[in-house]
C-alpha cells in the first residue's frame, strides 16, 4: 500500500476480522510505503480461492490522503487506486478478459467487499465459474463488514472464462431499508 498527502497524516491499516492492525505516519508531500501485508498464519490477507473470506483490508486516516495498492509476483503485477467508502457505489459490472497463461490459476475473477454488517449482495454471473453459480441466474448472499465474496471463472487448461458483464449489486434485505455501499474489484 502507498500513501501520500499534502498534510501530515496518521494512517491505520487493519484487517479487522483477522486481528491485524498497523499504524503509519505519513509526512506531507512524501510517499509512505506500508509493510508487507500478512501472507501467512491467521492474519493471512490473501484470497486463495472462490467463496467468502474474512480478509477485507480497511484503511483510515485523520486527514484526506491518496492511497493505492500494488501487488506483484515474478513477471506479473496489478495496481488499484483506493477510494473512500463515501464514494463507493451499490451497482457494478465486472470488467475482465479471457485469461491466458502458461501457468495454472489463470482465472478471471471479481470480488465484492462489504463496508457494513448485514449487506445483502446480488450477483448475476456472465460465465461459468468455480463457485458453481449458474450463468445469468441471481445469487444472493449476506456479508458483514470486512467480508469478501470472490467469484472465479472456470479454467479450461490454462485459459480462464471471461466474467465480463457479471453484475454485482447491493440490494435491500427486507424491501424497506436502503442498499448499502460495496466495493468491487475485478
Secondary structure, DSSP 8 states (H G I E B T S, - for coil): -EEE-SS-EEEEEEEGGGTEEEEEEE-TTS-EE------SGGG-----SSEEES---EEEESS--EEEEEEEETTEEEEEEE--GGG-BSEEE-----EE-SSS----EEEEEESSTTEEEEEE-SS-BTT---TT-EEEEEE-TT-EEEEEB-EETTEE---TT-EEEEE-SSSSS----EEEE-
